[in-house]
């Protein structure tokens, strides 16, 4: 019997190919697995036009292969109709694993395989937006396997349960999860009792009460988010697939007045609540796919990546809202920014973690920094 855990909408996905508003063949590096590379190199007569568009990169002692994306960060095998030339000429069997799998994500463990979908695809975000209520995650297989699941699986399960607990405000749910991860990090041994504390609503209310009296200057919060936004988008607004979405709002962010826009920022937060269920389900999906490791530091950093994406989506929507004369923000704007930051941040997690190390000396945030960003 196969033991499978998957997000509830996984089987509903179907690629819409050239009908997609945001091609997955542009805007980022596309890795080529060694088996596919060897297959392409095996027959220069048939695959020479493919292999000449491959570059190598040394990562430690390992050689990795990538498609040469060109100045406009577009795949050379993407034709004018938005279709893949490799598929047309050779068939789907000759795609790299990354291309054939995306946006599907798989995590394989000894006795369990997990299936999820990346929010870097607009069709996936549309599916999530159509979910009625909470994101569901289903298990099929031997119940004894699930009853004896690893500690990291249990931590992730609690993270998801907290995020879906509407008894608490959205911001407080994020803070509870982060507090839990930092608390676990300090413990020499992770016990069932430690994890179960964070399933007790009375305990969680006490936690919230412990930081409810902390005052954050809204202008300081807005300024910090604005600076983070500028740092992240600086190198991406020139990328063709991102430019139309990032250029004008990044110039607005750089005009020196954004720290003073905290009054509008407060007003926008109320507007943004209409998309809170979508954001919640996207974050649940991201936690399920990415926030699991037997190293608690890695879990924390993965969670920070997810929350950074959320903050950038929200702030980009805010800047777009400021530029809109009627002060409106539509679903398509939110969806597009979810896709963009899933690509810029989520699929470049190592880069964003290095950015934190360079700026904060340590990749794991302090609780106060998370508090500043989401309040």
C-alpha positions in Angstrom: 0.0 0.0 0.0 1.3 3.5 -0.9 1.3 5.9 2.0 0.4 9.4 0.5 -0.3 12.8 2.0 -1.5 15.4 -0.4 -3.2 18.8 -0.5 -6.9 18.5 -1.3 -6.8 20.3 -4.6 -3.8 18.4 -6.0 -5.7 16.2 -8.4 -7.6 19.2 -9.8 -4.5 20.7 -11.5 -4.1 20.7 -15.2 -1.6 22.8 -17.1 -3.3 25.3 -19.5 -0.1 25.6 -21.6 -0.2 28.6 -24.0 -3.4 29.8 -22.3 -1.3 30.7 -19.2 -1.0 34.4 -18.2 2.4 33.8 -16.5 4.6 31.3 -18.3 6.8 29.1 -16.1 9.5 29.3 -18.8 10.6 32.8 -17.9 12.0 34.8 -15.1 14.2 32.2 -13.2 16.9 29.7 -13.7 15.7 26.2 -14.8 17.8 23.4 -13.5 18.4 20.3 -15.6 18.9 17.0 -13.8 21.9 14.9 -14.7 19.9 12.0 -16.3 18.2 14.4 -18.7 21.5 16.2 -19.5 23.1 12.8 -20.3 20.2 11.9 -22.5 20.5 15.2 -24.5 24.3 14.8 -24.8 24.0 11.2 -26.0 22.9 12.1 -29.5 24.2 15.5 -30.8 22.5 15.0 -34.1 19.1 14.8 -32.5 19.7 17.0 -29.4 22.6 19.3 -30.3 20.3 22.3 -30.5 19.3 21.6 -26.9 22.7 20.8 -25.3 24.2 24.0 -26.8 21.8 26.0 -24.7 22.9 24.4 -21.4 25.3 26.0 -19.0 27.2 24.5 -16.1 27.6 25.8 -12.6 30.0 24.5 -9.9 28.2 24.2 -6.5 30.8 23.0 -4.0 32.1 19.8 -5.5 29.0 19.2 -7.6 28.4 20.3 -11.2 24.9 21.5 -11.9 23.3 22.1 -15.2 20.9 25.0 -16.2 19.2 26.2 -19.3 20.7 29.4 -20.7 17.9 31.9 -20.1 19.4 34.9 -22.1 19.1 38.6 -21.3 15.4 38.6 -21.0 15.4 35.5 -18.7 13.3 33.6 -21.2 13.8 29.9 -22.0 15.3 29.6 -25.6 12.9 26.6 -26.2 9.8 28.7 -25.6 8.2 29.5 -29.0 6.1 32.5 -29.9 2.9 30.7 -29.1 4.1 30.0 -25.6 4.7 26.3 -26.3 7.8 24.2 -25.6 9.9 23.4 -28.6 11.4 20.3 -26.9 7.9 18.8 -26.4 6.9 19.6 -30.0 10.0 18.1 -31.6 11.0 15.3 -29.2 8.0 14.7 -26.9 7.4 15.2 -23.2 9.7 12.3 -22.3 12.7 14.5 -23.1 11.8 17.3 -20.7 14.0 17.8 -17.6 12.4 16.6 -14.3 12.0 20.2 -13.2 10.0 21.1 -16.3 7.9 17.9 -16.4 7.1 18.1 -12.6 6.4 21.8 -12.2 4.2 23.1 -10.4 3.9 19.7 -8.7 6.1 19.2 -5.6 6.9 15.9 -4.1 8.6 15.1 -0.8 9.6 11.4 -0.4 10.3 9.8 3.0 11.0 6.2 4.0 7.3 5.2 4.2 5.5 8.3 2.9 5.3 10.4 -0.2 3.8 14.0 0.0 2.3 15.8 -2.9 1.6 19.5 -3.2 1.5 22.3 -5.8 3.6 25.5 -6.1 2.0 28.9 -5.9 4.5 30.0 -8.5 1.9 28.9 -11.0 -1.2 31.2 -11.5 -3.5 28.2 -12.2 -2.6 26.8 -8.8 -3.4 30.1 -7.1 -6.8 30.1 -8.9 -7.5 26.6 -7.6 -6.6 27.7 -4.0 -8.8 30.8 -4.4 -11.8 28.5 -5.3 -11.4 26.4 -2.1 -14.5 26.7 0.1 -13.2 27.2 3.6 -10.0 25.7 5.0 -7.3 23.9 2.9 -7.6 20.2 3.4 -4.7 17.7 3.5 -5.7 14.1 3.0 -3.8 10.9 4.0 -4.2 7.5 2.4 -2.3 4.5 3.6 -1.4 2.5 6.6 -2.7 4.2 9.7 0.0 2.7 11.8 2.6 4.7 9.8 0.7 7.9 10.4 0.3 7.2 14.1 4.1 6.9 14.4 5.0 9.9 12.3 8.2 11.9 12.9 8.5 14.8 15.3 9.0 17.2 12.4 5.8 16.1 10.9 4.0 16.7 14.2 5.5 20.2 14.5 4.4 21.0 10.9 0.9 19.6 11.7 0.6 22.0 14.7 1.8 24.9 12.5 -0.9 24.3 10.0 -3.6 23.8 12.8 -2.6 27.1 14.4 -2.7 29.0 11.1 -6.2 27.6 10.4 -7.5 28.5 13.9 -9.8 31.5 13.2 -10.2 32.0 17.0 -7.1 34.2 16.7 -6.3 37.1 14.4 -4.2 36.3 11.3 -1.2 38.2 12.6 -1.4 36.4 16.0 -1.5 33.0 14.3 1.8 33.8 12.5 3.4 35.1 15.8 2.2 32.0 17.7 3.8 29.7 15.1 7.1 31.7 15.1 7.1 31.7 18.9 6.7 28.0 19.0 9.5 27.4 16.6 11.9 29.7 18.5 10.8 28.0 21.8 11.5 24.5 20.3 14.9 25.7 19.0 16.0 26.4 22.6 15.1 23.0 23.9 17.8 20.3 24.0 15.1 17.6 23.4 11.8 18.0 21.6 9.1 16.2 23.5 5.5 15.5 22.8 4.6 17.7 25.8 6.4 20.7 24.3 4.6 20.4 21.0 1.2 19.7 22.7 1.4 23.0 24.7 0.8 24.8 21.4 -2.4 22.9 20.8 -3.9 24.3 24.1 -6.0 27.4 23.3 -5.7 28.6 26.9 -1.9 28.5 26.6 -2.0 30.3 23.3 -4.2 33.0 24.7 -1.6 33.6 27.4 1.1 33.8 24.7 -0.9 36.4 22.8 -1.4 38.3 26.1 2.4 38.4 26.6 2.9 40.5 23.5 -0.4 42.3 23.3 1.1 45.2 25.3 4.1 45.7 23.0 3.7 49.0 21.1 5.1 49.2 17.5 5.4 52.5 15.8 3.4 52.0 12.6 5.7 54.4 10.7 8.7 52.3 11.8 7.0 49.1 10.6 6.1 50.6 7.3 9.6 52.0 6.8 11.2 48.6 7.6 8.9 46.7 5.2 9.5 49.4 2.5 13.3 48.9 2.8 13.0 45.2 2.7 10.8 45.5 -0.4 13.4 47.7 -2.2 16.2 45.2 -1.4 14.3 42.2 -2.7 12.9 43.7 -6.0 15.9 45.8 -7.0 17.4 43.1 -9.3 14.1 41.7 -10.6 12.3 44.8 -11.9 14.5 44.6 -15.0 13.4 41.0 -15.7 10.9 41.1 -18.5 8.3 38.8 -16.9 8.4 40.8 -13.7 9.0 44.4 -14.9 5.4 45.3 -15.6 4.4 44.3 -12.1 7.4 45.8 -10.2 8.8 48.8 -11.9 6.2 51.5 -11.1 5.6 50.3 -7.5 9.4 50.0 -6.8 9.9 53.6 -8.0 7.1 54.7 -5.7 8.8 52.8 -2.8 12.1 54.7 -3.6 10.7 58.2 -3.6 11.6 58.7 0.1 8.0 59.3 1.3 6.9 55.8 2.0 7.8 55.8 5.7 5.2 58.6 6.0 2.5 56.6 4.4 1.7 54.6 7.5 -1.8 56.1 7.8 -2.7 54.8 4.3 -1.0 51.5 5.3 -3.4 51.1 8.2 -6.4 51.8 5.9 -5.1 49.3 3.3 -4.8 46.5 5.9 -8.6 46.7 6.3 -9.0 46.5 2.5 -6.6 43.5 2.3 -8.7 41.4 4.8 -10.9 40.3 1.9 -8.0 38.2 0.6 -7.1 36.8 4.0 -8.6 33.3 3.4 -6.7 33.1 0.1 -3.5 34.1 1.8 -4.1 31.6 4.6 -4.6 28.7 2.3 -1.6 29.7 0.2 0.6 29.8 3.3 -0.8 26.4 4.5 0.1 25.0 1.1 3.6 26.5 1.4 4.2 25.2 5.0 3.1 21.7 3.9 5.5 21.7 1.0 8.5 23.4 2.5 8.5 23.7 6.3 9.6 20.3 7.3 13.1 19.2 8.4 14.8 17.3 11.2 16.8 20.5 11.8 14.6 23.1 13.6 16.8 25.9 12.3 15.9 24.9 8.8 12.2 24.8 9.6 12.4 28.3 11.1 14.2 29.7 8.0 11.7 28.0 5.7 8.8 29.6 7.7 10.5 33.0 7.4 10.8 32.6 3.7 7.0 31.8 3.5 6.2 34.8 5.7 8.5 37.1 3.7 6.6 36.1 0.5 3.3 37.0 2.3 4.7 40.4 3.5 5.9 41.3 0.0 2.6 40.3 -1.6 0.7 42.5 0.9 3.1 45.4 0.5 3.2 45.2 -3.3 -0.6 45.2 -3.3 -0.5 48.2 -1.0 1.7 50.2 -3.4 -0.5 49.2 -6.4 -3.5 50.4 -4.3 -1.8 53.7 -3.7 -1.3 54.1 -7.5 -4.9 53.3 -8.2 -7.0 56.5 -8.3 -10.1 54.7 -7.1 -8.1 53.0 -4.3 -9.0 49.5 -5.5 -7.1 46.2 -5.6 -8.4 43.2 -7.5 -7.9 39.5 -7.2 -5.7 39.3 -10.3 -3.3 41.7 -8.7 -3.1 39.6 -5.6 -2.7 36.4 -7.6 0.1 37.8 -9.8 2.1 39.0 -6.8 1.7 35.6 -5.1 3.1 34.0 -8.3 5.9 36.6 -8.6 7.1 36.3 -5.0 6.8 32.5 -5.0 9.3 32.7 -7.9 11.6 35.5 -6.6 11.7 34.3 -3.0 10.2 30.8 -2.6 12.2 29.3 -5.4 15.3 31.2 -4.4 15.3 30.4 -0.7 19.0 29.9 -0.4 19.5 33.4 -1.8 17.1 35.1 0.6 18.7 33.2 3.6 22.1 34.5 2.5 20.6 38.0 2.4 19.5 37.6 6.0 22.9 36.4 7.0 24.6 39.4 5.4 22.1 41.9 6.9 21.5 40.4 10.4 24.6 38.2 10.9 22.3 35.3 11.6 19.6 33.8 9.3 17.1 33.1 12.1 15.2 36.2 13.1 14.5 37.5 16.5 10.9 37.5 17.6 10.8 41.3 17.6 11.7 41.5 13.9 8.8 39.2 12.9 6.5 41.3 15.2 7.7 44.5 13.4 7.1 43.1 10.0 3.6 41.8 10.4 2.0 44.4 12.6 
